[in-house]
């Protein structure tokens, strides 16, 4: 479970101080699916970076399973990210010279997983997202939707507790968007993940059980009845 208490993030822009996050209080339970929406520059991606232990708040607490991430050393933060948090980004972030299987395997290298087990787990992860016949393909040989499926497999192969997605359908057309959302939602249910996603897409936001809206660093959260 996440508990965010008074999370503030300040940036300097010339002589101006920008409140990217302004005293955020938020609880995210184990297994929750939360969508974060809001205008550009409102603080969406900044909040996701805090939750993902990619950045530290200027003030406040970000508590994951009883541990305040804001107080951990860089080495311990890296360990938390490697073991507990999977990331999916808009731009896929695949290594172009590696095959789909090798890209997925990269998530297991920091965990010290042996080569044989790495290969098997990567293959299984790709099968689970519908890419069992694409293990040896390079990113450039796959469509955008297929590349995002590789990225999802890479995020999940290490068996994280939390899946974070930052505009994962932003580079895809409407039909491919729906396919990727189906995969993400199926993975959320099958793996019992805590799934937190940033999106501009109102069609996706309307289907989320919980919707957080951020404007000028302030957050409001509502439950979506029937989602």
C-alpha positions in Angstrom: 0.0 0.0 0.0 1.1 3.6 -0.8 0.5 6.4 1.6 1.5 9.9 0.3 1.4 12.6 3.0 1.9 16.2 2.2 4.0 15.5 -0.9 5.4 18.7 -2.3 7.8 19.2 -5.3 9.3 22.6 -6.0 11.2 23.6 -9.1 13.0 26.8 -9.9 12.2 28.4 -13.2 14.4 31.5 -13.4 13.4 33.6 -10.4 10.0 31.8 -10.1 9.3 28.8 -7.9 7.0 26.3 -9.4 4.9 24.0 -7.2 4.7 20.9 -9.4 3.1 19.1 -6.5 1.5 21.1 -3.7 0.9 19.0 -0.5 -0.5 15.8 -2.1 -2.3 13.4 0.2 -3.2 10.1 -1.4 -3.8 6.5 -0.4 -3.4 3.7 -3.0 -4.3 0.2 -1.7 -2.8 -3.1 -2.8 -4.4 -4.2 -6.1 -5.9 -0.8 -6.8 -6.2 0.6 -10.4 -5.8 4.3 -10.4 -5.7 6.6 -13.5 -4.1 10.0 -13.1 -5.3 12.8 -15.5 -4.9 16.5 -15.9 -3.6 19.3 -18.1 -0.1 19.4 -19.4 2.2 20.7 -16.7 -0.3 20.0 -13.9 2.0 17.5 -12.1 0.9 14.1 -13.5 4.3 12.7 -14.5 6.0 14.3 -11.5 3.6 12.4 -9.2 4.3 9.2 -11.1 8.0 9.7 -10.7 7.6 10.1 -7.0 5.5 7.0 -6.7 8.0 5.1 -8.8 11.0 6.2 -6.7 12.5 7.9 -9.7 12.6 11.3 -7.9 12.4 12.6 -4.3 9.9 15.1 -3.0 10.9 18.5 -1.7 8.8 17.8 1.4 6.4 15.1 2.6 6.4 11.3 2.8 5.9 8.6 0.2 5.4 5.4 2.1 5.3 2.0 0.3 4.6 -1.0 2.5 5.7 0.9 5.6 8.9 2.3 4.2 9.3 6.1 3.4 10.9 6.1 -0.1 11.9 9.8 0.4 14.4 8.7 3.1 16.1 5.8 1.4 19.6 6.0 0.0 20.0 5.9 -3.8 21.2 2.3 -3.6 18.1 1.2 -1.7 15.8 3.2 -4.0 17.4 1.3 -7.0 16.7 -2.0 -5.2 13.0 -1.0 -4.7 12.6 -0.1 -8.4 14.4 -3.3 -9.5 12.4 -5.6 -7.4 9.0 -4.1 -6.8 8.1 -1.6 -9.6 7.5 -2.2 -13.3 7.5 0.7 -15.7 5.8 1.2 -19.1 6.5 4.4 -21.0 4.9 6.1 -24.0 8.1 5.8 -26.1 8.6 2.0 -25.3 12.3 2.5 -24.4 13.4 -0.7 -26.1 17.0 -1.3 -27.0 17.0 -1.4 -30.9 19.9 -3.8 -31.2 18.4 -6.4 -28.9 15.6 -8.9 -29.8 12.3 -8.9 -28.0 13.4 -11.7 -25.7 16.7 -10.0 -24.9 14.9 -6.7 -24.2 12.7 -8.5 -21.7 15.7 -10.2 -20.1 17.4 -6.9 -19.3 14.9 -6.4 -16.4 16.2 -9.6 -14.8 19.9 -8.9 -15.0 20.0 -6.6 -12.0 18.3 -9.3 -9.9 21.0 -11.8 -10.6 18.8 -14.3 -12.3 20.8 -17.1 -14.0 20.9 -17.1 -17.8 18.7 -20.2 -18.4 16.0 -19.0 -16.1 16.2 -15.5 -17.5 15.6 -16.8 -21.0 12.7 -19.0 -19.9 11.0 -16.2 -17.9 11.4 -13.7 -20.7 9.9 -16.2 -23.2 7.0 -16.9 -20.9 6.3 -13.2 -20.4 6.2 -12.6 -24.1 3.9 -15.5 -24.6 1.6 -14.0 -22.0 1.2 -10.7 -24.0 0.7 -12.5 -27.3 4.2 -12.4 -28.7 5.2 -16.0 -28.5 6.2 -16.0 -32.2 8.2 -12.8 -32.0 10.9 -13.7 -29.5 13.8 -13.2 -32.0 12.5 -10.0 -33.7 14.2 -6.7 -33.2 12.0 -3.6 -32.3 12.4 -2.2 -35.8 10.7 -5.3 -37.1 7.6 -4.9 -35.0 4.6 -2.5 -35.0 4.2 0.1 -32.3 1.6 -2.0 -30.6 3.9 -5.0 -30.6 6.8 -2.9 -29.2 4.6 -1.8 -26.4 3.7 -5.4 -25.6 7.4 -6.1 -25.3 7.7 -3.2 -22.9 4.8 -4.6 -20.8 6.4 -8.0 -20.8 9.7 -6.4 -19.6 7.9 -4.6 -16.8 6.2 -7.7 -15.6 8.9 -10.4 -16.0 10.5 -9.5 -12.6 7.1 -10.1 -10.9 6.7 -6.6 -9.4 4.0 -5.5 -6.9 3.4 -2.3 -8.7 2.9 -1.4 -12.4 3.4 2.2 -13.4 2.4 3.4 -16.9 3.1 6.9 -18.3 0.9 7.5 -21.4 1.4 3.9 -22.6 -1.0 4.4 -25.5 0.1 7.9 -26.4 1.9 6.8 -29.6 -0.8 4.4 -30.7 -3.9 4.7 -32.9 -7.4 4.1 -31.3 -7.7 0.4 -32.2 -4.2 -0.4 -31.0 -4.8 1.7 -27.9 -7.7 -0.6 -27.0 -5.6 -3.7 -27.5 -2.9 -2.4 -25.2 -5.4 -1.4 -22.6 -6.9 -4.9 -22.7 -3.4 -6.4 -22.2 -2.7 -4.0 -19.3 -6.0 -4.7 -17.6 -5.7 -8.4 -18.0 -2.1 -8.3 -16.5 -3.4 -6.2 -13.6 -6.1 -8.8 -12.8 -4.0 -11.9 -13.4 -1.0 -10.7 -11.3 -2.9 -8.9 -8.6 -0.9 -5.7 -9.3 -1.3 -2.2 -8.0 -1.7 -0.4 -11.4 -1.2 3.3 -11.6 -1.4 5.0 -15.0 -1.1 8.6 -16.4 -3.1 9.4 -19.5 -4.6 12.3 -21.4 -7.2 10.0 -22.9 -10.6 10.6 -21.4 -12.0 7.4 -22.8 -9.5 5.4 -20.7 -10.0 7.6 -17.7 -13.8 7.0 -17.7 -13.2 3.2 -17.4 -10.9 3.4 -14.4 -12.2 2.4 -10.9 -10.5 5.4 -9.4 -9.6 8.7 -11.2 -7.2 11.2 -9.8 -7.2 14.7 -11.4 -4.2 17.0 -10.9 -4.3 20.7 -11.6 -1.6 23.1 -10.6 -0.1 20.6 -8.2 -3.4 19.9 -6.4 -5.2 16.5 -6.5 -8.8 15.4 -6.4 -9.8 11.7 -6.4 -13.1 10.2 -7.2 -14.5 6.7 -7.5 -16.0 5.8 -10.9 -19.2 3.9 -10.3 -19.6 0.9 -12.6 -16.1 1.1 -14.0 
